[in-house]
C-alpha cells in the first residue's frame, strides 16, 4: 500500500512540476554556428509571436547576448505571406541587382519589423538602463553575403513617440545576426503560419471569439 501511495505521489509531483515550470513553447528555429533565432508560442495568449534572438561563443557555447522581439499575429502572418508568396524573394533579387550596379558591399533592408521594446516608465521602474531611456528593439531582413538572407536584430536606447512606437536613439547596444538560406526561411515561415492559424482555430472552437449581440 505504501509503495502504491508513493507512486501516486510521484505522478502528482511530476504533473505539478510540469504545470509550474517556465513556459518554453518553441515552434521552430534557424541555427547558425554562433547565433540562432527561435519562434515561440509563449505569448499566443495575448496574440503575439515571440522571436528570441541569441548569440553565443561557438567555442565555449556561453551566451553572449539575447533579445526578444514580439510581433502581433497580423504582422507575423503578413511577414509569413511575404516569404511564402515569394514577395520577399523578389525584393531580395531587386536589392541584390541594385547593390551590384552601385558596387555596394552590403545590401539594404528589404523588411523592417514594427518598432517595439520597453517604454521609459517600465525601464525606470525596473532599473533596466542608467539613463532612464526606453529600450528599442526591432529586426530587419536583408540579402546576405554568403547566404540568401540575414536577419538582424537590434536593441538600444530609444524614446516613445506619439504612436506608441519606441524609436531608436543612436547606434544599437546589441546586434545579433542570423543568416539563412531561402529554404530555411520558408520552412520557418510555414511553421509559424501553421501554428498561429491552428491557435486561432482552437480559440474559435472554444468560443473565445464569439460576442453576444447587445440587441
Residue frames as a rotation matrix with the C-alpha (Angstrom) as fourth column:
UNK 1
0.567 0.824 0.000 0.00
0.824 -0.567 0.000 0.00
0.000 0.000 -1.000 0.00
UNK 2
0.460 -0.479 -0.747 2.81
0.159 -0.784 0.601 2.37
-0.873 -0.395 -0.285 0.94
UNK 3
-0.620 -0.720 0.313 4.56
0.387 0.067 0.920 1.65
-0.683 0.691 0.237 -2.35
UNK 4
-0.153 0.685 0.713 1.34
0.979 0.009 0.201 2.35
0.131 0.729 -0.672 -4.27
UNK 5
0.774 0.456 -0.439 0.83
0.557 -0.821 0.128 5.70
-0.302 -0.344 -0.889 -2.48
UNK 6
-0.014 -0.877 -0.481 4.42
0.128 -0.479 0.869 6.74
-0.992 -0.049 0.119 -3.25
UNK 7
-0.644 -0.180 0.744 3.80
0.716 0.202 0.669 6.00
-0.271 0.963 -0.002 -6.91
UNK 8
0.373 0.868 0.328 0.65
0.909 -0.413 0.058 8.17
0.185 0.276 -0.943 -6.93
UNK 9
0.690 -0.177 -0.702 2.52
0.281 -0.828 0.485 10.95
-0.667 -0.532 -0.521 -5.12
UNK 10
-0.399 -0.915 0.055 5.36
0.342 -0.092 0.935 10.73
-0.851 0.392 0.350 -7.63
UNK 11
-0.373 0.364 0.853 2.96
0.919 0.022 0.393 11.07
0.125 0.931 -0.343 -10.59
UNK 12
0.710 0.692 -0.133 1.20
0.704 -0.692 0.159 14.02
0.018 -0.207 -0.978 -8.93
UNK 13
0.337 -0.687 -0.644 4.55
0.221 -0.608 0.763 15.72
-0.915 -0.399 -0.053 -8.25
UNK 14
-0.584 -0.567 0.580 5.61
0.649 0.102 0.754 15.25
-0.487 0.817 0.309 -11.88
UNK 15
-0.022 0.667 0.745 2.48
0.915 -0.286 0.283 16.90
0.402 0.688 -0.604 -13.26
UNK 16
0.795 0.247 -0.554 2.71
0.506 -0.773 0.382 19.71
-0.335 -0.584 -0.740 -10.69
UNK 17
-0.104 -0.926 -0.362 6.27
0.277 -0.376 0.884 20.48
-0.955 -0.008 0.295 -11.78
UNK 18
-0.585 -0.047 0.809 5.21
0.808 0.052 0.587 20.41
-0.069 0.998 0.008 -15.42
UNK 19
0.404 0.873 0.273 2.35
0.865 -0.462 0.197 22.81
0.298 0.157 -0.942 -14.69
UNK 20
0.884 -0.056 -0.463 4.51
0.233 -0.808 0.542 25.27
-0.405 -0.587 -0.701 -12.74
UNK 21
-0.088 -0.967 0.241 7.64
0.782 0.083 0.617 25.09
-0.617 0.243 0.749 -14.93
UNK 22
-0.303 -0.086 -0.949 8.59
-0.308 -0.933 0.183 28.13
-0.902 0.348 0.256 -17.07
UNK 23
0.716 0.630 0.300 6.77
0.124 0.308 -0.943 28.11
-0.687 0.713 0.142 -20.40
UNK 24
-0.349 -0.849 -0.398 9.08
-0.471 -0.208 0.857 27.40
-0.810 0.487 -0.327 -23.31
UNK 25
0.453 0.651 0.609 6.87
0.258 0.558 -0.789 26.64
-0.853 0.515 0.085 -26.29
UNK 26
-0.491 -0.708 -0.508 9.33
-0.381 -0.350 0.856 26.58
-0.784 0.614 -0.098 -29.18
UNK 27
0.676 0.730 -0.101 7.75
-0.343 0.190 -0.920 26.39
-0.652 0.656 0.379 -32.64
UNK 28
0.784 -0.487 0.384 10.82
0.604 0.456 -0.654 26.33
0.144 0.745 0.651 -34.86
UNK 29
0.565 -0.670 -0.481 14.34
-0.001 -0.584 0.812 27.76
-0.825 -0.459 -0.330 -35.11
UNK 30
0.863 -0.499 0.074 17.06
0.066 -0.034 -0.997 28.89
0.500 0.866 0.003 -37.51
UNK 31
0.803 -0.590 -0.083 20.54
0.204 0.141 0.969 27.99
-0.560 -0.795 0.233 -36.25
UNK 32
0.688 -0.725 -0.036 23.99
-0.356 -0.294 -0.887 29.34
0.633 0.623 -0.460 -37.11
UNK 33
0.061 -0.771 -0.634 27.39
0.508 0.571 -0.645 28.45
0.859 -0.283 0.426 -35.63
UNK 34
-0.813 -0.444 -0.377 27.29
0.548 -0.364 -0.753 31.32
0.197 -0.819 0.539 -33.13
UNK 35
-0.784 0.618 -0.059 23.68
-0.543 -0.728 -0.418 32.56
-0.301 -0.295 0.907 -33.20
UNK 36
-0.782 0.615 0.106 20.10
0.589 0.671 0.449 31.46
0.205 0.414 -0.887 -33.64
UNK 37
-0.688 0.693 0.215 16.53
-0.718 -0.694 -0.062 32.73
0.106 -0.197 0.975 -33.66
UNK 38
-0.883 0.464 -0.066 13.68
0.468 0.862 -0.195 30.75
-0.033 -0.203 -0.979 -32.14
UNK 39
-0.477 0.838 0.265 9.99
-0.498 -0.506 0.705 31.33
0.724 0.204 0.658 -32.79
UNK 40
-0.961 0.103 -0.257 7.95
0.270 0.557 -0.786 30.70
0.062 -0.824 -0.563 -29.64
UNK 41
-0.201 0.972 0.126 4.27
0.302 -0.061 0.951 30.44
0.932 0.229 -0.281 -28.78
UNK 42
-0.678 -0.152 -0.719 4.79
0.724 0.029 -0.689 31.69
0.126 -0.988 0.091 -25.20
UNK 43
-0.804 0.325 -0.497 2.75
-0.061 -0.877 -0.476 34.85
-0.591 -0.353 0.725 -25.84
UNK 44
-0.828 0.547 0.124 0.00
0.297 0.239 0.925 33.38
0.476 0.802 -0.360 -28.02
UNK 45
-0.238 0.769 -0.593 -2.44
0.965 0.118 -0.234 34.15
-0.110 -0.628 -0.770 -25.18
UNK 46
0.131 0.240 -0.962 -2.08
0.183 -0.959 -0.214 37.88
-0.974 -0.148 -0.170 -25.96
UNK 47
0.840 0.285 0.462 -1.89
0.444 0.129 -0.887 37.17
-0.312 0.950 -0.018 -29.71
UNK 48
0.587 -0.753 -0.297 1.83
-0.785 -0.620 0.019 37.81
-0.198 0.222 -0.955 -30.05
UNK 49
0.852 -0.479 -0.212 4.59
0.334 0.809 -0.484 35.78
0.404 0.342 0.849 -31.68
UNK 50
0.750 -0.662 0.006 7.85
-0.354 -0.393 0.848 35.80
-0.559 -0.638 -0.529 -29.71
UNK 51
0.780 -0.620 -0.086 11.13
0.166 0.337 -0.927 35.75
0.604 0.708 0.366 -31.64
UNK 52
0.858 -0.513 0.025 14.12
-0.091 -0.103 0.991 35.05
-0.505 -0.852 -0.135 -29.40
UNK 53
0.719 -0.693 -0.052 17.50
-0.128 -0.059 -0.990 36.01
0.683 0.719 -0.131 -30.88
UNK 54
0.865 -0.479 0.150 20.61
-0.062 0.195 0.979 34.62
-0.498 -0.856 0.139 -29.17
UNK 55
0.555 -0.794 -0.249 24.33
-0.404 0.004 -0.915 34.93
0.727 0.608 -0.319 -29.87
UNK 56
0.908 -0.274 0.317 26.97
-0.181 0.427 0.886 32.81
-0.378 -0.862 0.338 -28.15
UNK 57
-0.002 -0.983 -0.183 30.65
-0.933 -0.064 0.353 31.92
-0.359 0.172 -0.918 -28.24
UNK 58
0.664 0.352 -0.659 30.94
-0.652 0.704 -0.281 29.00
0.365 0.617 0.697 -30.66
UNK 59
-0.297 -0.839 -0.456 33.97
-0.302 0.536 -0.788 27.63
0.906 -0.097 -0.413 -28.79
UNK 60
-0.978 -0.128 0.165 32.75
-0.186 0.167 -0.968 27.80
0.096 -0.978 -0.187 -25.18
UNK 61
-0.434 0.897 -0.081 28.99
0.570 0.343 0.747 27.78
0.698 0.278 -0.660 -26.05
UNK 62
-0.518 0.224 -0.825 28.49
0.733 -0.381 -0.563 30.53
-0.441 -0.897 0.033 -23.45
UNK 63
0.477 0.820 0.318 25.70
0.879 -0.431 -0.205 33.05
-0.031 0.377 -0.926 -24.03
UNK 64
-0.715 -0.673 0.189 26.86
0.688 -0.726 0.018 36.42
0.125 0.143 0.982 -25.34
UNK 65
-0.857 0.493 -0.151 23.60
-0.450 -0.858 -0.250 38.33
-0.253 -0.147 0.956 -25.89
UNK 66
-0.634 0.735 0.240 19.88
0.771 0.626 0.120 37.74
-0.062 0.261 -0.963 -26.23
UNK 67
-0.859 0.456 -0.234 16.98
-0.460 -0.887 -0.039 39.87
-0.225 0.074 0.971 -27.49
UNK 68
-0.523 0.778 0.347 13.26
0.704 0.624 -0.338 39.09
-0.480 0.068 -0.875 -27.54
UNK 69
-0.906 0.338 -0.256 11.07
-0.422 -0.776 0.469 40.69
-0.040 0.533 0.845 -30.20
UNK 70
-0.482 0.823 0.301 7.28
0.401 0.512 -0.760 40.39
-0.779 -0.245 -0.576 -30.35
UNK 71
-0.960 0.250 -0.123 5.01
-0.218 -0.401 0.890 40.59
0.173 0.881 0.440 -33.38
UNK 72
-0.185 0.966 0.179 1.23
-0.697 -0.001 -0.717 40.88
-0.693 -0.258 0.674 -33.37
UNK 73
-0.072 0.209 0.975 -0.43
0.326 0.929 -0.175 37.99
-0.943 0.305 -0.135 -35.14
UNK 74
0.878 0.470 0.088 -1.38
0.234 -0.262 -0.936 40.13
-0.418 0.843 -0.340 -38.15
UNK 75
0.512 -0.779 -0.362 2.21
-0.830 -0.557 0.026 41.38
-0.222 0.287 -0.932 -38.51
UNK 76
-0.344 -0.654 0.673 3.62
-0.471 0.741 0.479 37.85
-0.812 -0.153 -0.563 -38.19
UNK 77
0.196 0.510 0.837 1.18
0.494 0.686 -0.534 36.42
-0.847 0.518 -0.118 -40.75
UNK 78
0.928 0.095 -0.361 1.88
-0.212 -0.664 -0.717 39.30
-0.308 0.741 -0.596 -43.13
UNK 79
0.050 -0.989 -0.136 5.61
-0.927 -0.097 0.362 38.55
-0.371 0.108 -0.922 -42.99
UNK 80
-0.329 -0.120 0.937 4.96
-0.039 0.993 0.113 34.82
-0.944 0.001 -0.331 -43.46
UNK 81
0.655 0.638 0.405 2.88
0.411 0.148 -0.899 35.53
-0.633 0.756 -0.165 -46.56
UNK 82
0.691 -0.495 -0.526 5.64
-0.680 -0.692 -0.242 37.79
-0.244 0.525 -0.815 -47.94
UNK 83
-0.361 -0.881 0.308 8.05
-0.737 0.471 0.484 34.88
-0.571 -0.052 -0.819 -47.57
UNK 84
-0.342 0.265 0.901 5.77
0.206 0.957 -0.204 32.08
-0.917 0.116 -0.382 -48.77
UNK 85
0.721 0.662 0.203 4.33
0.381 -0.135 -0.914 34.04
-0.578 0.737 -0.350 -51.72
UNK 86
0.112 -0.827 0.551 7.85
0.989 0.147 0.020 34.90
-0.097 0.542 0.834 -52.94
UNK 87
0.887 0.225 0.402 7.37
0.284 -0.955 -0.091 38.66
0.363 0.195 -0.911 -52.45
UNK 88
0.747 -0.664 -0.029 10.43
-0.276 -0.350 0.895 38.80
-0.605 -0.661 -0.444 -50.19
UNK 89
0.117 -0.698 0.706 12.43
0.647 0.593 0.479 36.78
-0.753 0.401 0.521 -52.74
UNK 90
0.464 0.117 0.878 11.58
0.831 -0.402 -0.385 39.32
0.308 0.908 -0.283 -55.46
UNK 91
0.974 -0.126 0.191 12.65
-0.186 -0.924 0.335 42.20
0.134 -0.362 -0.923 -53.19
UNK 92
0.506 -0.826 0.247 15.83
0.069 0.325 0.943 40.27
-0.860 -0.460 0.222 -52.40
UNK 93
0.138 -0.415 0.899 16.67
0.936 0.353 0.019 39.87
-0.325 0.839 0.437 -56.08
UNK 94
0.717 0.220 0.662 15.94
0.494 -0.829 -0.260 43.52
0.491 0.514 -0.703 -56.85
UNK 95
0.921 -0.381 0.082 18.13
-0.326 -0.636 0.699 44.75
-0.214 -0.671 -0.710 -53.98
UNK 96
0.300 -0.843 0.448 20.99
0.406 0.537 0.739 42.43
-0.863 -0.040 0.503 -54.96
UNK 97
0.267 -0.140 0.953 20.86
0.957 -0.082 -0.280 43.81
0.117 0.987 0.112 -58.51
UNK 98
0.920 0.098 0.379 20.92
0.071 -0.994 0.083 47.37
0.385 -0.049 -0.922 -57.19
UNK 99
0.718 -0.689 0.095 23.95
-0.197 -0.071 0.978 46.59
-0.667 -0.721 -0.187 -54.98
UNK 100
0.196 -0.642 0.741 25.75
0.769 0.570 0.290 45.01
-0.609 0.513 0.605 -57.95
UNK 101
0.498 0.078 0.863 25.16
0.746 -0.546 -0.381 48.08
0.442 0.834 -0.330 -60.10
UNK 102
0.883 -0.102 0.458 26.29
-0.253 -0.926 0.281 50.54
0.395 -0.364 -0.843 -57.40
UNK 103
0.000 -0.946 -0.325 29.18
-0.036 0.325 -0.945 48.40
0.999 0.012 -0.034 -56.16
UNK 104
0.140 0.118 0.983 27.92
-0.937 -0.305 0.170 48.40
0.320 -0.945 0.068 -52.58
UNK 105
-0.788 -0.503 -0.354 29.15
-0.344 0.838 -0.424 45.51
0.510 -0.212 -0.834 -50.42
UNK 106
-0.858 0.501 -0.110 26.19
0.358 0.432 -0.828 45.45
-0.368 -0.750 -0.550 -48.03
UNK 107
-0.567 0.740 0.363 22.62
0.392 -0.145 0.909 45.50
0.725 0.657 -0.208 -49.29
UNK 108
-0.714 0.396 0.578 19.85
-0.640 -0.704 -0.307 47.49
0.286 -0.589 0.756 -47.64
UNK 109
-0.749 0.506 0.429 16.97
-0.064 0.588 -0.806 46.05
-0.660 -0.631 -0.408 -45.62
UNK 110
-0.813 0.559 -0.164 14.05
-0.148 0.073 0.986 44.59
0.563 0.826 0.023 -47.56
UNK 111
0.317 0.905 -0.284 11.90
0.349 0.167 0.922 44.16
0.882 -0.392 -0.262 -44.45
UNK 112
-0.812 -0.474 0.341 11.82
-0.138 -0.412 -0.901 46.02
0.567 -0.778 0.270 -41.12
UNK 113
-0.299 0.713 -0.635 9.62
0.846 0.505 0.169 44.92
0.441 -0.487 -0.754 -38.22
UNK 114
0.602 0.588 0.540 7.47
0.181 -0.759 0.625 47.30
0.777 -0.279 -0.564 -36.20
UNK 115
-0.449 -0.803 0.393 9.49
-0.190 -0.344 -0.920 49.23
0.873 -0.487 0.001 -33.64
UNK 116
0.699 0.667 -0.257 8.91
0.075 0.289 0.954 47.80
0.711 -0.687 0.152 -30.16
UNK 117
-0.437 -0.891 -0.123 10.68
0.167 0.054 -0.984 47.29
0.884 -0.451 0.125 -26.86
UNK 118
-0.042 0.345 -0.938 10.18
0.990 0.140 0.007 48.60
0.134 -0.928 -0.347 -23.32
UNK 119
0.502 0.351 0.790 8.74
0.358 -0.916 0.180 52.05
0.787 0.192 -0.586 -22.55
UNK 120
-0.286 -0.729 0.622 10.53
-0.202 -0.589 -0.783 54.59
0.937 -0.350 0.022 -20.34
UNK 121
0.264 0.474 0.840 8.28
-0.893 -0.209 0.399 54.13
0.365 -0.855 0.368 -17.31
UNK 122
0.990 0.125 -0.061 8.87
-0.101 0.949 0.300 50.39
0.095 -0.291 0.952 -17.12
UNK 123
0.308 -0.950 -0.056 12.61
0.398 0.182 -0.899 50.84
0.864 0.255 0.434 -17.76
UNK 124
-0.290 -0.393 0.872 12.87
-0.540 -0.686 -0.489 53.26
0.790 -0.612 -0.013 -14.82
UNK 125
0.559 0.606 0.566 10.70
-0.810 0.253 0.529 51.10
0.177 -0.754 0.632 -12.58
UNK 126
0.983 -0.185 0.004 12.85
0.183 0.975 0.128 48.02
-0.028 -0.125 0.992 -13.22
UNK 127
0.515 -0.830 -0.213 16.11
-0.500 -0.493 0.712 50.00
-0.696 -0.260 -0.669 -13.42
UNK 128
0.711 -0.154 0.686 16.97
0.512 0.783 -0.354 48.47
-0.483 0.603 0.635 -16.79
UNK 129
0.226 -0.666 0.711 19.02
0.731 -0.367 -0.575 51.44
0.644 0.650 0.404 -18.02
UNK 130
-0.290 -0.425 -0.857 21.03
0.904 -0.417 -0.099 54.02
-0.315 -0.803 0.505 -16.09
UNK 131
-0.992 -0.121 0.046 19.95
0.129 -0.913 0.388 56.85
-0.005 0.391 0.921 -18.43
UNK 132
-0.473 0.877 -0.083 16.23
0.007 -0.090 -0.996 56.12
-0.881 -0.471 0.037 -17.99
UNK 133
-0.493 0.275 -0.826 15.63
-0.858 -0.312 0.408 55.95
-0.146 0.909 0.390 -21.74
UNK 134
0.646 0.735 0.206 13.31
-0.635 0.667 -0.391 53.43
-0.425 0.122 0.897 -23.33
UNK 135
-0.461 -0.716 0.524 14.69
-0.196 0.658 0.727 50.18
-0.866 0.232 -0.444 -24.77
UNK 136
0.320 0.526 -0.788 14.11
-0.868 -0.170 -0.467 49.97
-0.380 0.833 0.402 -28.51
UNK 137
-0.478 -0.419 0.772 14.00
-0.102 0.899 0.426 46.59
-0.873 0.125 -0.472 -30.28
UNK 138
0.631 0.667 -0.396 13.32
-0.586 0.074 -0.807 45.57
-0.509 0.741 0.438 -33.86
UNK 139
-0.152 -0.694 0.704 14.68
0.216 0.672 0.709 43.29
-0.964 0.260 0.048 -36.57
UNK 140
0.253 0.146 -0.956 15.38
-0.836 -0.465 -0.292 43.57
-0.487 0.873 0.004 -40.26
UNK 141
0.430 -0.174 0.886 15.81
0.417 0.909 -0.024 41.14
-0.801 0.380 0.463 -43.16
UNK 142
0.376 -0.420 -0.826 18.42
-0.752 -0.659 -0.007 41.83
-0.541 0.624 -0.564 -45.84
UNK 143
0.867 -0.246 -0.434 20.16
-0.178 0.660 -0.730 39.96
0.466 0.710 0.528 -48.67
UNK 144
0.785 -0.594 0.175 23.11
-0.037 0.236 0.971 38.09
-0.618 -0.769 0.164 -47.14
UNK 145
0.162 -0.834 -0.527 26.72
-0.943 -0.288 0.165 37.88
-0.290 0.471 -0.833 -48.29
UNK 146
-0.837 -0.541 -0.081 27.19
-0.546 0.816 0.192 34.09
-0.038 0.205 -0.978 -48.07
UNK 147
-0.672 0.703 0.233 23.56
0.577 0.695 -0.429 33.09
-0.464 -0.154 -0.873 -47.53
UNK 148
-0.309 0.634 0.709 20.34
0.790 -0.244 0.563 34.19
0.530 0.734 -0.425 -49.23
UNK 149
0.536 0.582 0.611 19.21
0.070 -0.752 0.655 36.26
0.841 -0.309 -0.444 -46.24
UNK 150
-0.693 -0.585 -0.422 20.48
0.498 0.035 -0.867 37.70
0.522 -0.810 0.267 -42.98
UNK 151
0.531 0.846 0.037 18.07
0.446 -0.317 0.837 38.51
0.720 -0.428 -0.546 -40.15
UNK 152
-0.608 -0.784 0.129 19.47
0.383 -0.431 -0.817 41.28
0.696 -0.447 0.562 -37.93
UNK 153
0.546 0.753 -0.367 18.01
0.686 -0.151 0.712 42.04
0.481 -0.641 -0.598 -34.51
UNK 154
-0.462 -0.704 0.539 18.93
0.306 -0.697 -0.648 45.34
0.832 -0.135 0.538 -32.84
UNK 155
0.583 0.588 -0.561 18.48
0.749 -0.122 0.651 46.66
0.314 -0.799 -0.512 -29.31
UNK 156
-0.602 -0.792 0.099 19.47
0.675 -0.571 -0.467 50.00
0.426 -0.214 0.879 -27.83
UNK 157
-0.683 0.325 -0.654 18.33
0.326 -0.666 -0.671 53.26
-0.654 -0.671 0.349 -26.28
UNK 158
-0.609 0.538 0.583 15.11
0.629 -0.120 0.768 54.72
0.483 0.834 -0.266 -27.61
UNK 159
-0.894 0.422 -0.149 12.17
-0.214 -0.696 -0.685 57.01
-0.393 -0.581 0.713 -26.99
UNK 160
-0.345 0.870 0.353 8.40
0.785 0.474 -0.399 56.56
-0.514 0.139 -0.846 -27.23
UNK 161
-0.990 0.061 0.126 6.68
0.029 -0.790 0.612 58.59
0.137 0.610 0.780 -29.93
UNK 162
-0.553 0.830 0.072 3.07
-0.779 -0.485 -0.397 59.75
-0.295 -0.275 0.915 -30.22
UNK 163
0.150 0.591 -0.792 2.08
-0.788 0.555 0.265 56.50
0.597 0.585 0.549 -31.96
UNK 164
0.766 0.137 0.628 3.38
-0.581 0.565 0.585 54.37
-0.275 -0.813 0.513 -29.08
UNK 165
0.807 -0.563 -0.178 6.35
0.306 0.656 -0.690 53.08
0.505 0.502 0.702 -31.07
UNK 166
0.720 -0.655 -0.229 9.81
0.109 -0.219 0.969 53.03
-0.685 -0.723 -0.086 -29.48
UNK 167
0.939 -0.339 0.058 12.15
-0.039 -0.272 -0.962 54.81
0.341 0.901 -0.268 -31.87
UNK 168
0.425 -0.853 -0.302 15.90
0.902 0.427 0.061 54.06
0.077 -0.298 0.951 -31.65
UNK 169
0.958 -0.277 -0.073 18.24
-0.259 -0.946 0.193 56.79
-0.123 -0.166 -0.978 -30.36
UNK 170
0.148 -0.984 -0.103 21.69
-0.952 -0.169 0.255 56.46
-0.268 0.060 -0.962 -31.90
UNK 171
-0.322 -0.405 -0.856 23.54
-0.675 0.732 -0.092 53.22
0.664 0.548 -0.509 -32.58
UNK 172
0.713 0.640 -0.287 22.29
-0.295 0.645 0.705 49.92
0.636 -0.418 0.648 -31.08
UNK 173
0.208 -0.600 0.773 23.89
-0.956 0.042 0.290 48.47
-0.206 -0.799 -0.565 -27.94
UNK 174
-0.318 -0.218 0.923 23.36
-0.171 0.971 0.170 44.89
-0.933 -0.104 -0.345 -29.11
UNK 175
0.151 0.334 -0.930 23.24
-0.985 -0.032 -0.171 43.47
-0.087 0.942 0.324 -32.64
UNK 176
-0.273 -0.169 0.947 22.55
-0.205 0.972 0.115 39.79
-0.940 -0.163 -0.300 -33.38
UNK 177
-0.095 0.171 -0.981 22.71
-0.991 -0.113 0.076 38.42
-0.098 0.979 0.181 -36.93
UNK 178
-0.111 0.134 0.985 21.30
-0.090 0.985 -0.144 35.10
-0.990 -0.105 -0.098 -38.13
UNK 179
-0.508 -0.127 -0.852 22.00
-0.839 -0.149 0.523 34.10
-0.193 0.981 -0.031 -41.73
UNK 180
-0.132 0.504 0.854 19.81
-0.054 0.856 -0.514 31.58
-0.990 -0.114 -0.086 -43.55
UNK 181
-0.962 -0.111 0.251 19.01
0.217 0.250 0.944 30.05
-0.167 0.962 -0.217 -46.91
UNK 182
-0.604 0.785 -0.136 15.80
-0.727 -0.473 0.498 30.72
0.327 0.400 0.856 -48.80
UNK 183
-0.117 0.562 -0.819 14.50
-0.004 0.824 0.566 27.23
0.993 0.069 -0.094 -47.98
UNK 184
-0.665 -0.173 -0.727 15.26
0.695 0.216 -0.686 27.65
0.276 -0.961 -0.023 -44.26
UNK 185
-0.942 0.320 -0.104 13.35
-0.258 -0.886 -0.385 30.93
-0.216 -0.336 0.917 -44.17
UNK 186
-0.344 0.849 -0.401 10.38
-0.671 0.077 0.738 29.38
0.657 0.523 0.543 -45.97
UNK 187
-0.242 0.203 -0.949 10.30
0.461 0.885 0.072 26.45
0.854 -0.420 -0.308 -43.51
UNK 188
-0.900 -0.153 -0.409 10.50
0.434 -0.424 -0.795 28.93
-0.052 -0.893 0.448 -40.63
UNK 189
-0.773 0.628 -0.089 7.57
-0.634 -0.768 0.089 30.94
-0.012 0.125 0.992 -42.02
UNK 190
-0.266 0.692 -0.671 5.49
-0.345 0.582 0.737 27.85
0.900 0.427 0.084 -42.80
UNK 191
-0.458 0.038 -0.888 5.75
0.698 0.634 -0.333 26.55
0.550 -0.773 -0.317 -39.22
UNK 192
-0.949 0.101 -0.298 4.91
0.126 -0.747 -0.653 29.94
-0.288 -0.658 0.696 -37.72
UNK 193
-0.626 0.740 -0.246 1.90
-0.727 -0.439 0.527 30.41
0.282 0.509 0.813 -40.02
UNK 194
-0.224 0.554 -0.802 0.51
0.007 0.824 0.567 26.93
0.974 0.121 -0.189 -39.31
UNK 195
-0.626 -0.053 -0.778 0.86
0.743 0.261 -0.616 27.37
0.236 -0.964 -0.124 -35.53
UNK 196
-0.927 0.314 -0.206 -0.81
-0.213 -0.892 -0.398 30.79
-0.308 -0.325 0.894 -35.47
UNK 197
-0.423 0.808 -0.409 -3.67
-0.728 -0.035 0.685 29.61
0.539 0.588 0.603 -37.66
UNK 198
-0.322 0.260 -0.910 -4.03
0.357 0.924 0.138 26.47
0.877 -0.280 -0.390 -35.54
UNK 199
-0.855 -0.026 -0.517 -4.18
0.507 -0.248 -0.826 28.55
-0.107 -0.968 0.225 -32.37
UNK 200
-0.783 0.596 -0.176 -6.80
-0.609 -0.793 0.022 30.90
-0.126 0.125 0.984 -33.83
UNK 201
-0.291 0.677 -0.676 -8.89
-0.398 0.557 0.729 27.92
0.870 0.482 0.107 -34.98
UNK 202
-0.525 0.041 -0.850 -8.70
0.638 0.680 -0.361 26.43
0.563 -0.732 -0.383 -31.47
UNK 203
-0.944 0.172 -0.282 -9.95
0.085 -0.699 -0.710 29.71
-0.319 -0.694 0.645 -29.97
UNK 204
-0.492 0.813 -0.312 -12.95
-0.808 -0.293 0.510 29.70
0.323 0.503 0.801 -32.30
UNK 205
-0.272 0.355 -0.894 -13.63
0.069 0.934 0.350 26.06
0.960 0.034 -0.279 -31.33
UNK 206
-0.681 -0.051 -0.730 -13.61
0.717 0.156 -0.680 27.14
0.149 -0.986 -0.070 -27.67
UNK 207
0.375 0.904 0.204 -15.99
0.858 -0.422 0.293 30.01
0.351 0.065 -0.934 -28.40
UNK 208
-0.094 -0.501 -0.860 -13.48
0.819 -0.530 0.220 32.65
-0.566 -0.684 0.460 -27.31
UNK 209
-0.965 -0.260 0.040 -14.14
0.231 -0.764 0.603 34.89
-0.126 0.591 0.797 -30.33
UNK 210
-0.273 0.943 0.190 -17.94
0.772 0.096 0.629 34.73
0.575 0.318 -0.754 -30.03
UNK 211
-0.999 0.019 -0.035 -19.53
0.003 -0.836 -0.549 38.02
-0.040 -0.549 0.835 -28.99
UNK 212
-0.350 0.936 -0.031 -23.14
0.888 0.322 -0.329 38.07
-0.298 -0.142 -0.944 -27.84
UNK 213
-0.429 0.288 0.856 -25.36
0.492 -0.720 0.489 40.61
0.757 0.631 0.167 -29.55
UNK 214
-0.959 0.050 -0.278 -26.49
0.211 -0.527 -0.823 43.51
-0.187 -0.848 0.495 -27.37
UNK 215
-0.622 0.779 -0.079 -29.82
-0.649 -0.457 0.609 43.72
0.438 0.430 0.789 -29.25
